[in-house]
Amino acid sequence: MEETIKKKKLQKKRNSTKKKDHKFIYNNFFFNCTSIKKLKVFVLKIGVISDTHDHLPNIKKAVDIFNEKNIDALIHCGDFVSPFTFRVFDDLIPSIKNNFYGVFGNNDGDRVVLKEILGQICHLVGVELISEFNGIRVYATHMPNKETVDSIAKSGNFEIVLYGHTHSSLVKKYDNGVLVVNPGECCGYLSGKATIAIVDTHIVNAEIIEL
């Protein structure tokens, strides 16, 4: 009888330990859960910005919005232009700076210095970004032509395709579920309309935000 009670206690302890050991990764951090049934799909918000062209006041507005929205990652689709924009982007909260990625645009002339200075807070990966955020495959570049964007989206190799250069915002959902986003121009020089975007990976859609 005593042995049976001991076995029951041991089994109860094991079950309790199992519940405490459930872990999952979100935004590069480990979280413990009491029950796997309580796990829900977390919304990963990705900020998207492009064609900042040294417009410091608008970059500041964008940074404030990204901080306020507490986005999980930020992607710059090119045309930073000058390294001194670092001092404004440096106001991003630490969690965003840890997940800040960028590609070069056609107006990013001194790429060596850009990488040296902006590279302190931004992962400047070259002319295209191919990455995965919590299982969501993302492709980003600066100036693809329309046919290239269309081909990449229809290939189904990525859930989200991002680009800039046109200075015109776009949110398009393909029949295969692929989301294509151009955040427009942060600088507002050409269109007179300064915009950024925030992508919600849970519903695979994006919001264009005017600065």
C-alpha positions as CSV (number, residue, x, y, z in Angstrom):
1,M,0.0,0.0,0.0
2,E,2.8,2.4,1.0
3,E,4.7,1.5,-2.3
4,T,1.5,2.4,-4.3
5,I,1.2,5.8,-2.6
6,K,4.9,6.5,-3.3
7,K,4.4,5.7,-7.0
8,K,1.4,8.0,-7.3
9,K,3.4,10.8,-5.7
10,L,6.3,10.3,-8.0
11,Q,4.0,10.3,-11.1
12,K,2.3,13.5,-9.9
13,K,5.7,15.1,-9.5
14,R,6.8,14.1,-13.0
15,N,3.6,15.4,-14.5
16,S,4.1,18.7,-12.7
17,T,7.6,18.9,-14.0
18,K,6.5,18.3,-17.6
19,K,4.1,21.2,-17.4
20,K,6.8,23.6,-16.3
21,D,9.2,22.5,-19.0
22,H,7.1,23.5,-22.1
23,K,9.1,26.2,-23.8
24,F,8.8,28.2,-27.0
25,I,10.8,30.9,-28.8
26,Y,9.4,34.3,-29.5
27,N,11.5,37.2,-30.7
28,N,14.7,35.4,-29.7
29,F,13.6,34.9,-26.1
30,F,12.6,31.7,-24.3
31,F,9.3,31.6,-22.5
32,N,8.0,28.9,-20.1
33,C,4.3,27.8,-20.2
34,T,2.4,25.8,-17.6
35,S,0.5,24.0,-20.4
36,I,1.0,23.6,-24.1
37,K,-2.7,24.1,-24.6
38,K,-2.4,27.7,-23.4
39,L,0.0,28.5,-26.3
40,K,-1.5,30.9,-28.8
41,V,-0.3,32.3,-32.1
42,F,1.7,35.5,-31.2
43,V,1.3,38.4,-33.5
44,L,4.7,39.3,-35.0
45,K,4.6,42.9,-36.1
46,I,7.2,44.0,-38.7
47,G,7.8,47.6,-39.3
48,V,8.7,48.5,-42.9
49,I,10.4,51.7,-44.0
50,S,12.0,52.9,-47.2
51,D,13.4,55.9,-49.1
52,T,14.2,57.9,-46.0
53,H,16.6,60.1,-48.0
54,D,18.1,61.9,-45.0
55,H,14.7,63.4,-44.0
56,L,15.5,63.5,-40.3
57,P,12.2,64.9,-39.0
58,N,10.2,62.2,-40.8
59,I,12.6,59.5,-39.7
60,K,12.0,60.7,-36.2
61,K,8.3,60.5,-36.6
62,A,8.6,56.9,-38.0
63,V,10.9,55.9,-35.1
64,D,8.4,57.3,-32.6
65,I,5.6,55.3,-34.2
66,F,7.6,52.1,-34.3
67,N,8.5,52.5,-30.6
68,E,4.9,53.2,-29.7
69,K,3.6,50.3,-31.6
70,N,6.3,48.1,-30.0
71,I,7.1,46.3,-33.3
72,D,9.1,43.1,-33.1
73,A,11.3,43.7,-36.1
74,L,12.1,46.6,-38.6
75,I,13.2,46.3,-42.2
76,H,14.5,49.2,-44.2
77,C,14.1,48.7,-48.0
78,G,16.9,51.0,-49.0
79,D,17.9,54.6,-49.8
80,F,19.1,55.6,-46.3
81,V,21.5,57.9,-48.3
82,S,23.7,59.3,-45.5
83,P,25.3,57.6,-42.4
84,F,24.3,60.5,-40.1
85,T,20.8,59.2,-40.1
86,F,22.2,56.8,-37.5
87,R,21.6,59.4,-34.7
88,V,17.8,59.3,-35.3
89,F,17.5,55.6,-35.8
90,D,19.5,55.1,-32.6
91,D,16.4,56.3,-30.7
92,L,14.7,53.0,-31.6
93,I,14.1,50.9,-28.4
94,P,16.7,48.2,-27.9
95,S,14.4,45.3,-28.8
96,I,13.8,46.8,-32.2
97,K,17.4,47.6,-32.8
98,N,18.2,44.0,-32.1
99,N,16.0,43.0,-35.0
100,F,16.7,45.9,-37.4
101,Y,17.6,44.9,-41.0
102,G,18.3,46.9,-44.1
103,V,19.1,46.6,-47.8
104,F,21.0,49.1,-49.9
105,G,19.2,51.2,-52.4
106,N,20.5,52.9,-55.6
107,N,21.1,56.2,-53.7
108,D,23.2,54.6,-51.0
109,G,26.5,55.7,-52.4
110,D,29.1,55.2,-49.6
111,R,28.1,51.7,-48.5
112,V,31.3,51.1,-46.6
113,V,30.7,54.0,-44.3
114,L,26.9,53.2,-44.1
115,K,27.8,49.7,-42.9
116,E,30.4,51.0,-40.5
117,I,28.1,53.5,-38.8
118,L,24.5,52.4,-39.3
119,G,25.8,48.8,-39.0
120,Q,26.1,49.4,-35.3
121,I,22.3,49.2,-35.0
122,C,21.2,47.7,-38.3
123,H,22.0,44.5,-40.0
124,L,22.8,45.8,-43.5
125,V,22.8,42.6,-45.5
126,G,23.4,43.8,-49.1
127,V,21.0,44.4,-51.9
128,E,18.5,41.8,-50.8
129,L,17.3,40.2,-47.6
130,I,16.2,36.6,-47.4
131,S,15.2,35.7,-43.9
132,E,12.7,34.0,-41.7
133,F,10.8,35.5,-38.8
134,N,9.2,32.9,-36.5
135,G,8.4,30.7,-39.5
136,I,7.4,33.6,-41.8
137,R,9.6,33.7,-44.9
138,V,10.5,37.3,-46.0
139,Y,12.2,38.7,-49.1
140,A,13.1,42.3,-49.2
141,T,15.0,44.4,-51.8
142,H,15.0,48.0,-53.0
143,M,14.3,48.3,-56.7
144,P,13.0,45.2,-58.4
145,N,10.9,45.6,-61.6
146,K,7.2,44.7,-61.6
147,E,7.8,41.4,-63.3
148,T,10.4,40.4,-60.7
149,V,8.0,41.2,-57.8
150,D,5.3,39.3,-59.6
151,S,7.5,36.2,-60.2
152,I,8.8,36.1,-56.6
153,A,5.3,36.4,-55.2
154,K,3.8,33.7,-57.5
155,S,6.7,31.3,-56.7
156,G,5.3,30.9,-53.2
157,N,8.9,30.7,-51.8
158,F,8.1,33.6,-49.4
159,E,5.0,34.6,-47.4
160,I,6.0,38.3,-47.5
161,V,7.7,40.3,-50.3
162,L,8.9,43.9,-49.5
163,Y,10.5,46.5,-51.7
164,G,10.8,50.3,-52.1
165,H,12.2,52.7,-54.7
166,T,8.9,53.7,-56.4
167,H,8.1,56.2,-53.6
168,S,4.5,54.9,-53.9
169,S,2.9,52.7,-51.2
170,L,1.3,49.4,-52.1
171,V,-0.3,46.5,-50.3
172,K,-1.3,43.6,-52.5
173,K,-2.4,40.0,-51.5
174,Y,-1.9,37.4,-54.2
175,D,-4.2,34.4,-54.7
176,N,-1.6,32.1,-53.1
177,G,-1.7,34.2,-49.9
178,V,1.6,36.0,-50.5
179,L,1.7,39.6,-49.3
180,V,3.5,42.2,-51.3
181,V,4.2,45.5,-49.5
182,N,5.9,48.8,-50.6
183,P,5.8,51.2,-47.6
184,G,6.1,54.2,-49.9
185,E,8.5,57.0,-49.2
186,C,9.4,58.1,-45.7
187,C,10.9,61.3,-47.0
188,G,7.7,62.5,-48.8
189,Y,9.8,64.4,-51.4
190,L,8.2,63.0,-54.6
191,S,4.6,62.3,-53.7
192,G,4.2,64.8,-50.9
193,K,3.0,61.9,-48.8
194,A,5.4,60.4,-46.2
195,T,4.4,56.9,-45.3
196,I,5.6,53.7,-43.5
197,A,4.1,50.3,-43.1
198,I,3.5,47.8,-40.3
199,V,3.0,44.1,-41.3
200,D,0.9,41.9,-39.1
201,T,2.2,38.4,-39.8
202,H,-0.7,36.7,-37.9
203,I,-3.2,37.8,-40.5
204,V,-0.6,38.4,-43.2
205,N,-1.7,41.9,-44.0
206,A,-0.2,45.4,-43.7
207,E,-1.2,48.9,-42.7
208,I,0.1,52.0,-44.4
209,I,0.7,54.8,-41.9
210,E,1.0,58.4,-43.0
211,L,3.5,60.4,-41.0
